[in-house]
Amino acid sequence: MSTIKFSAIIIFLFLFLSNQVKGQESYDLIIIGGGASGTAAGIAAGRLGMKTLIIEPTPWLGGMLTSAGVSAIDGNHRLPSGIWGEFKSKLEEHYGGPEKLATGWVSNTLFEPKVGNEILKEMASSVPDLNISFESFWKEANYNNEEWTVSYQKEGQKIYAKSPMLIDATELGDVAASLGLPYRLGMDARDEIGESFAPEKKNNIIQDLTFVVTLQDYGVGSDRTIPKPANYNPEEFACACAHADPTSDDVATLDCDKMISYGKLPNGRYMINWPNCGNDYYVNMVEMDEKERLEAVKDAKQASLRFIYYIQDELGYKHLGLAEGEYPTEDNLPMIPYHRESRRFNGLVDFTLPYVRTPYQAPSPLYRTGIAVGDYTIDHHHKKNPEAPAIDFIKIRVPSYNVPLGSLIPQDHSALILAEKSISVSNIVNGATRLQPVVLGIGQAAGVLAAVAIKNKKPLNEVSIRDVQSVLLSKNAYIMPFLDMNPNQDHFAAMQKIGATGILKGEGVPYLWANQTWFYPDRLVTEYELVQGMRPLYPALKDYWGASGDYLTGERFQKILELVKPNTPLLELAQAWKRRGLEGEFTTETKLTRLHVSVLLDELLDPFAKEVDWNGEFANSN
């Protein structure tokens, strides 16, 4: 072979390989998945100065919120926490006020998926340290020598990226599974999980998924009926118009308009995401390979098209057709299905039903470690799988709740964070934590957790929970699910902090679709209530029984305070009162509310600074 030919071959190979494999990129944090949690994590970490990469297979951000078309938000209407609250505010600004979003009859926040994507992209683009690789597919993630190497495919090129921290924000927990981390899938056994409502034996049955469809009203007289799908049988959807509120004992009534208007969006569009003889579809594709998943998605899509044809042909809504231009797809359907359930990996703590139903009486005070909040009822979809054991979810009444930080950290990896629906949670509780605002909150917390760990050069299991919570509070996020306060109000952070210590506890109320926990800021505090709440933190109060049931006054507060902080004069309390901008004047006779006590304790003792372990127990109380 001549030297010229040999050189030409070398040059050709070099050019070929350089087009197929791109050089390595370095980041502080890599997030695989730009869904609800991945987007929130990227924004949160990037705002904290972390050079962050999101690898997302679709051309959109938001996952179930947008790419899956689930644009009717369930829950957290009165808990505008962090990035969820910011996103909601931008939706209100876009449409002209909160009342413009309340177009359905369950959700208070409904929007067009395309608009949701645009807002999330706008939020992300304002973060200089956040990089997003759209239409990119991760291939491998390996961790060696305290560093991740992630390979992904984009436009025919294989690209490598490195970082010390990784977040699995995939829809089904695929990254953590590829590493061999243990997980649960399907319904938990009653005795194993400690939930009396769970079935006696575990199984691999997950919730029905839905291939959501967005319809558009083309006006009376229009006929937008789609071609009749294969295997269409109207009997499949015969009970679709039968509706009863699952939180009541009312008898179901036939109301097709109500079925359609459940997901009514602004601008004459409709989200079709209907469980009752609708387009829910059962398939457990979690452990399928890529080819099998694609086939399962096709089947789910066909089930939804059959339902749309039923709505148009059988029910007479011919003027409602597939919304054109809503999604960047040829068939005008969403890019991904709505997955209600994923693998649930084994975390540092397991978030199960007792911690939701009775957080203050649960085996451990996990509420002290909260990083995301939710108030929607536990909601499961199992109507399309007759083999699913019957669970009376209506009887599982719960208050609003918070998600413990330890559920985001796997037991077997100190540099991988779990997000989306893959956190350490029981099958039953996943019916609440899977909902959009909670997943956004989990994502924001994941991004903050990564940033705190990286900045302090600590493995995840050694990170200060209070550091993570403090950053979240500074970003207007809730760590306690208290309904009667708002991040824009004075003293929000102080009440959240004191609530997270347990000194003053909330009162939970199971209530329809929007469960509640009340802090009652203006309620007076008794001496006994304060001392009981402070005892777990301050051993000096262990044997103190001098607190009465009388309402706390400035003088009595000072006497109790001196037991844990000697030589604290009334003048110091009065100065703290004024310094923190509390209304009125502090005197010996002033009766103190829960807001007053929260602010004064935060200022004078800072009990929130006392570290807690992953179970919420105080470390080294003195």
TORGU-992675 format. One record per residue (C-alpha): x, y, z; residue in three letters. Coordinates in pm, whole numbers, padded with zeros to 5 digits, always signed. Layout:
BEGIN
XYZALA ...
# end
This chain:
BEGIN
+00000+00000+00000MET +00138+00341-00091SER +00212+00600+00171THR -00045+00834+00012ILE -00325+00573+00030LYS -00234+00481+00387PHE -00240+00848+00490SER -00578+00894+00321ALA -00722+00599+00515ILE -00588+00738+00843ILE -00738+01079+00769ILE -01073+00919+00674PHE -01084+00715+00994LEU -00993+01018+01201PHE -01267+01228+01042LEU -01519+00942+01073PHE -01447+00880+01440LEU -01439+01249+01524SER -01791+01278+01380ASN -01912+00984+01587GLN -01748+01048+01925VAL -01729+01391+02083LYS -01475+01486+02348GLY -01552+01474+02718GLN -01743+01754+02889GLU -01706+01834+03258SER -01987+01945+03489TYR -02057+01976+03859ASP -02385+01787+03816LEU -02544+01570+03548ILE -02920+01513+03544ILE -03055+01236+03325ILE -03412+01328+03237GLY -03563+01672+03182GLY -03907+01586+03312GLY -04077+01761+03603ALA -03812+01671+03863SER -03514+01694+03628GLY -03610+02043+03514THR -03664+02165+03871ALA -03336+02006+03982ALA -03143+02169+03701GLY -03287+02513+03769ILE -03225+02480+04144ALA -02866+02358+04110ALA -02779+02604+03835GLY -02905+02896+04042ARG -02670+02784+04318LEU -02373+02809+04083GLY -02346+02444+03985MET -02246+02388+03623LYS -02526+02149+03535THR -02620+01934+03236LEU -02968+01795+03169ILE -02988+01510+02917ILE -03344+01495+02780GLU -03473+01265+02502PRO -03757+01492+02384THR -03735+01851+02252PRO -03934+01975+02555TRP -03889+02028+02927LEU -04142+01920+03188GLY -04210+01551+03126GLY -04554+01460+03256MET -04648+01830+03283LEU -04591+01893+02914THR -04448+01612+02700SER -04706+01368+02842ALA -04988+01623+02829GLY -05091+01604+03196VAL -05151+01976+03216SER -05420+01974+03483ALA -05231+02007+03812ILE -05341+01793+04104ASP -05289+01950+04444GLY -05078+02219+04612ASN -05303+02502+04495HIS -05256+02669+04834ARG -04900+02545+04884LEU -04709+02747+04619PRO -04374+02599+04715SER -04053+02708+04545GLY -04024+02633+04173ILE -04381+02501+04161TRP -04504+02835+04297GLY -04286+03021+04048GLU -04417+02813+03757PHE -04777+02866+03872LYS -04721+03240+03899SER -04585+03256+03545LYS -04888+03062+03419LEU -05115+03316+03589GLU -04921+03599+03430GLU -04945+03437+03086HIS -05318+03372+03099TYR -05421+03683+03294GLY -05483+03568+03649GLY -05546+03255+03859PRO -05915+03247+03766GLU -05815+03197+03402LYS -05647+02868+03498LEU -05943+02724+03691ALA -06119+02589+03382THR -06181+02232+03504GLY -06366+02102+03810TRP -06094+01919+04007VAL -05776+02108+03938SER -05735+02479+04000ASN -05445+02507+03756THR -05491+02396+03396LEU -05286+02509+03098PHE -05189+02417+02745GLU -04887+02180+02741PRO -04709+02392+02482LYS -04734+02696+02708VAL -04601+02496+03005GLY -04298+02391+02803ASN -04232+02748+02691GLU -04244+02876+03049ILE -04011+02604+03179LEU -03767+02672+02896LYS -03779+03042+02977GLU -03706+02968+03344MET -03420+02737+03248ALA -03269+02976+02994SER -03234+03243+03263SER -02986+03017+03451VAL -02639+03069+03302PRO -02491+02755+03459ASP -02763+02525+03326LEU -02699+02340+02999ASN -02967+02127+02833ILE -02906+01868+02563SER -03242+01800+02397PHE -03323+01496+02182GLU -03037+01316+02354SER -03037+00959+02480PHE -02820+00843+02767TRP -02645+00511+02708LYS -02427+00441+03011GLU -02351+00586+03352ALA -02044+00462+03538ASN -01900+00575+03870TYR -01527+00534+03934ASN -01280+00722+04153ASN -01552+00954+04285GLU -01650+01061+03934GLU -01937+00981+03700TRP -01886+00921+03331THR -02208+00942+03133VAL -02232+00866+02763SER -02524+00987+02553TYR -02622+00995+02189GLN -02716+01315+02010LYS -02755+01360+01634GLU -02554+01047+01566GLY -02268+01149+01792GLN -02169+00974+02111LYS -02082+01229+02376ILE -01915+01175+02712TYR -01972+01392+03017ALA -01819+01378+03363LYS -01933+01503+03702SER -01899+01417+04072PRO -02278+01395+04121MET -02566+01244+03924LEU -02945+01268+03950ILE -03167+00994+03808ASP -03469+01190+03689ALA -03580+00935+03430THR -03947+00844+03414GLU -03890+00485+03532LEU -03566+00494+03734GLY -03362+00344+03453ASP -03025+00488+03557VAL -03030+00354+03912ALA -03153+00019+03779ALA -02862+00001+03534SER -02629+00026+03835LEU -02792-00275+03999GLY -02940-00083+04293LEU -03219-00277+04469PRO -03576-00160+04426TYR -03941-00256+04477ARG -04191-00269+04194LEU -04564-00319+04232GLY -04776-00357+04544MET -04605-00413+04878ASP -04701-00692+05118ALA -04897-00571+05421ARG -04668-00712+05691ASP -04344-00629+05510GLU -04428-00262+05458ILE -04626-00205+05780GLY -04937-00073+05607GLU -05270-00226+05705SER -05431-00115+05377PHE -05176-00301+05161ALA -05262-00644+05016PRO -05162-00953+05211GLU -04908-01059+04950LYS -04686-00846+04731LYS -04722-00850+04353ASN -04577-00674+04049ASN -04896-00482+03959ILE -04836-00112+03908ILE -05082+00168+03840GLN -05243+00206+03499ASP -05062+00449+03273LEU -05234+00687+03031THR -05149+00808+02685PHE -05311+01148+02728VAL -05477+01320+02432VAL -05529+01695+02392THR -05843+01787+02199LEU -05944+02120+02052GLN -06292+02261+02005ASP -06323+02337+01632TYR -06674+02478+01667GLY -07031+02362+01620VAL -07081+02199+01282GLY -06721+02085+01246SER -06651+01716+01205ASP -06302+01624+01325ARG -06375+01255+01372THR -06060+01046+01337ILE -06054+00728+01126PRO -06206+00432+01308LYS -05919+00262+01495PRO -05855-00109+01463ALA -06027-00334+01719ASN -06272-00060+01811TYR -06563-00174+02030ASN -06785+00089+02195PRO -06854-00149+02484GLU -06497-00085+02602GLU -06602+00266+02705PHE -06967+00213+02795ALA -06937+00349+03151CYS -06716+00650+03066ALA -06990+00905+03140CYS -07080+00753+03478ALA -06927+00981+03735HIS -06926+00995+04112ALA -06699+01194+04336ASP -06468+00927+04485PRO -06449+01122+04810THR -06824+01096+04869SER -07095+00828+04884ASP -07302+00982+04605ASP -07443+00747+04342VAL -07277+00775+04002ALA -07471+00976+03744THR -07441+00986+03367LEU -07287+01317+03264ASP -07076+01312+02949CYS -07019+01687+02954ASP -06871+01658+03299LYS -06641+01380+03185MET -06516+01600+02901ILE -06487+01918+03110SER -06279+01750+03382TYR -05970+01840+03178GLY -06095+02159+03014LYS -05793+02377+02940LEU -05776+02745+02845PRO -05841+02844+02482ASN -06094+02574+02403GLY -05871+02272+02456ARG -05935+01957+02657TYR -05703+01714+02831MET -05839+01360+02797ILE -05699+01169+03093ASN -05998+00971+03217TRP -05981+00659+03437PRO -06343+00544+03437ASN -06381+00329+03122CYS -06157+00584+02953GLY -05802+00595+02826ASN -05620+00454+03125ASP -05428+00148+03007TYR -05263-00130+03203TYR -04915-00244+03110VAL -04610-00292+03326ASN -04336-00173+03094MET -04089-00077+03368VAL -03857-00372+03320GLU -03909-00407+02944MET -03629-00341+02698ASP -03647-00044+02463GLU -03812-00235+02178LYS -04077-00386+02406GLU -04153-00045+02554ARG -04207+00107+02211LEU -04460-00164+02128GLU -04636-00116+02462ALA -04658+00259+02401VAL -04813+00195+02059LYS -05080-00021+02221ASP -05150+00245+02487ALA -05176+00509+02214LYS -05423+00295+02020GLN -05638+00253+02333ALA -05655+00633+02364SER -05742+00675+01996LEU -06026+00424+02040ARG -06154+00636+02329PHE -06132+00954+02122ILE -06328+00788+01842TYR -06588+00683+02100TYR -06616+01041+02225ILE -06657+01172+01871GLN -06871+00900+01712ASP -07072+00746+01996GLU -07112+01049+02223LEU -07145+01302+01941GLY -06855+01536+02017TYR -06749+01546+01653LYS -06638+01907+01685HIS -06365+01806+01932LEU -06060+01698+01733GLY -05692+01637+01794LEU -05530+01970+01879ALA -05307+02070+01591GLU -04974+02231+01668GLY -04989+02150+02039GLU -04704+01898+02022TYR -04405+01872+01784PRO -04532+01535+01658THR -04671+01421+01324GLU -04977+01259+01482ASP -05056+01556+01711ASN -05025+01332+02017LEU -04794+01377+02317PRO -04437+01252+02302MET -04450+01019+02601ILE -04712+00836+02808PRO -04804+00940+03160TYR -04633+00693+03393HIS -04793+00691+03738ARG -04544+00450+03886GLU -04176+00366+03861SER -03922+00149+04036ARG -03901+00255+04398ARG -03544+00229+04521PHE -03429+00152+04875ASN -03334+00481+05037GLY -03180+00591+05363LEU -03539+00606+05489VAL -03858+00456+05352ASP -04155+00691+05325PHE -04457+00481+05417THR -04818+00543+05518LEU -04772+00594+05896PRO -04547+00894+05825TYR -04820+01048+05609VAL -05129+00970+05817ARG -04988+01051+06162THR -04648+01219+06122PRO -04623+01322+06488TYR -04703+00973+06616GLN -04507+00776+06354ALA -04217+00545+06451PRO -03966+00821+06371SER -04011+01198+06335PRO -03933+01201+05964LEU -04136+01522+05932TYR -03833+01706+06073ARG -03640+01614+05758THR -03900+01735+05507GLY -03796+01890+05175ILE -04113+01885+04960ALA -04482+01910+05044VAL -04807+01773+04906GLY -05176+01788+04989ASP -05353+01573+04727TYR -05528+01261+04843THR -05373+00919+04781ILE -05496+00840+04431ASP -05443+00508+04252HIS -05557+00396+03908HIS -05623+00021+03882HIS -05949-00003+03689LYS -05792-00151+03376LYS -05635-00449+03554ASN -05893-00688+03699PRO -05615-00881+03876GLU -05524-00584+04096ALA -05619-00658+04459PRO -05893-00428+04582ALA -05767-00152+04811ILE -06016+00094+04955ASP -05821+00409+04882PHE -06116+00628+04977ILE -06073+00517+05339LYS -05704+00606+05346ILE -05759+00955+05477ARG -05443+01159+05516VAL -05354+01520+05597PRO -05109+01718+05389SER -04754+01589+05431TYR -04385+01645+05363ASN -04136+01415+05191VAL -03824+01319+05394PRO -03485+01401+05244LEU -03350+01050+05311GLY -03597+00903+05061SER -03400+01072+04780LEU -03070+00902+04869ILE -03018+00534+04786PRO -02874+00310+05056GLN -02604+00180+04826ASP -02468+00493+04656HIS -02326+00813+04801SER -02319+01018+04478ALA -02652+00932+04314LEU -02976+01116+04390ILE -03320+00968+04323LEU -03590+01190+04175ALA -03917+01181+03979GLU -04119+00877+04105LYS -03820+00660+04195SER -03772+00775+04554ILE -03789+00535+04849SER -04164+00526+04902VAL -04430+00260+04944SER -04663+00167+04662ASN -04959+00322+04843ILE -04787+00649+04931VAL -04659+00677+04574ASN -05023+00749+04491GLY -04970+01092+04646ALA -04600+01165+04592THR -04631+01100+04215ARG -04836+01416+04157LEU -04691+01709+03964GLN -04623+01975+04231PRO -04470+01717+04466VAL -04242+01585+04193VAL -04135+01942+04111LEU -04057+01987+04481GLY -03861+01661+04491ILE -03664+01782+04191GLY -03587+02118+04349GLN -03470+01944+04665ALA -03255+01704+04460ALA -03083+01998+04293GLY -03022+02171+04626VAL -02899+01849+04786LEU -02649+01803+04504ALA -02524+02160+04537ALA -02483+02139+04916VAL -02297+01807+04889ALA -02065+01935+04617ILE -01989+02266+04787LYS -01914+02095+05119ASN -01730+01807+04951LYS -01935+01548+05137LYS -02100+01223+05031PRO -02476+01246+05027LEU -02524+01043+05345ASN -02313+01294+05540GLU -02484+01611+05420VAL -02650+01834+05680SER -03027+01803+05646ILE -03064+02147+05800ARG -02831+02297+05537ASP -03048+02160+05258VAL -03367+02279+05428GLN -03220+02625+05490SER -03138+02669+05122VAL -03487+02555+05024LEU -03644+02805+05262LEU -03428+03081+05116SER -03575+02988+04776LYS -03938+03019+04896ASN -03991+02646+04928ALA -04196+02483+05203TYR -04037+02219+05424ILE -04352+02183+05638MET -04698+02153+05475PRO -04861+02438+05666PHE -05159+02574+05476LEU -05200+02902+05662ASP -04876+03072+05561MET -04709+03186+05242ASN -04344+03240+05143PRO -04424+03604+05064ASN -04542+03671+05418GLN -04324+03799+05700ASP -04190+03530+05936HIS -04269+03241+05699PHE -03920+03093+05744ALA -03930+03122+06124ALA -04260+02934+06150MET -04141+02670+05903GLN -03822+02620+06105LYS -03994+02592+06441ILE -04248+02357+06285GLY -03962+02143+06154ALA -03820+02113+06507THR -04154+01993+06642GLY -04158+02252+06919ILE -04489+02375+06777LEU -04679+02113+06580LYS -04934+02146+06306GLY -05283+01997+06305GLU -05365+01771+06011GLY -05707+01751+05848VAL -05799+01496+05578PRO -06013+01705+05345TYR -06149+01596+05006LEU -05895+01650+04725TRP -05690+01909+04914ALA -05577+01776+05251ASN -05465+02025+05511GLN -05222+02089+05794THR -05277+02407+05993TRP -05017+02589+06199PHE -05254+02856+06336TYR -05003+03144+06360PRO -05241+03367+06558ASP -05337+03107+06817ARG -05211+03168+07172LEU -04955+02929+07314VAL -04983+02772+07660THR -04683+02736+07889GLU -04725+02358+07890TYR -04739+02337+07510GLU -04412+02528+07479LEU -04225+02325+07741VAL -04348+01993+07601GLN -04232+02096+07254GLY -03890+02209+07376MET -03812+01905+07591ARG -03667+01683+07313PRO -03413+01955+07230LEU -03321+02084+07573TYR -03236+01836+07852PRO -03262+02119+08106ALA -03641+02096+08066LEU -03657+01720+08112LYS -03749+01736+08479ASP -03921+02075+08473TYR -04288+02054+08563TRP -04352+02418+08647GLY -04545+02499+08330ALA -04919+02552+08365SER -05196+02541+08108GLY -05219+02919+08116ASP -05149+03120+07806TYR -04788+03221+07772LEU -04701+03579+07863THR -04382+03772+07800GLY -04279+03725+08162GLU -04340+03349+08171ARG -04166+03304+07835PHE -03859+03475+07977GLN -03862+03245+08282LYS -03881+02933+08064ILE -03616+03068+07828LEU -03374+03123+08116GLU -03387+02751+08195LEU -03207+02677+07867VAL -03035+03012+07813LYS -02948+03160+08154PRO -02923+03533+08206ASN -03164+03629+07929THR -03325+03954+08049PRO -03664+04082+07940LEU -03484+04365+07761LEU -03318+04114+07528GLU -03657+03969+07441LEU -03798+04315+07375ALA -03502+04397+07150GLN -03545+04071+06958ALA -03915+04147+06919TRP -03839+04487+06769LYS -03545+04363+06562ARG -03761+04104+06389ARG -04043+04348+06320GLY -04317+04189+06528LEU -04629+04404+06558GLU -04714+04582+06880GLY -04493+04611+07187GLU -04337+04335+07393PHE -04420+04358+07764THR -04435+04121+08057THR -04812+04094+08007GLU -04808+04036+07631THR -04979+03709+07543LYS -04774+03528+07284LEU -04907+03364+06969THR -04748+03076+06782ARG -04608+03330+06536LEU -04452+03533+06821HIS -04300+03225+06983VAL -04163+03100+06651SER -03989+03427+06576VAL -03848+03473+06927LEU -03720+03116+06951LEU -03564+03148+06606ASP -03392+03472+06704GLU -03281+03386+07057LEU -03219+03008+07057LEU -03209+02907+06688ASP -03330+02553+06767PRO -03343+02477+06395PHE -02962+02478+06398ALA -02967+02158+06604LYS -02885+01882+06359GLU -03116+01589+06301VAL -03027+01247+06165ASP -03200+01081+05871TRP -03477+00953+06099ASN -03539+01303+06232GLY -03389+01242+06575GLU -03187+01523+06731PHE -02813+01475+06749ALA -02627+01582+07063ASN -02905+01782+07229SER -02765+01986+07514ASN 
# end
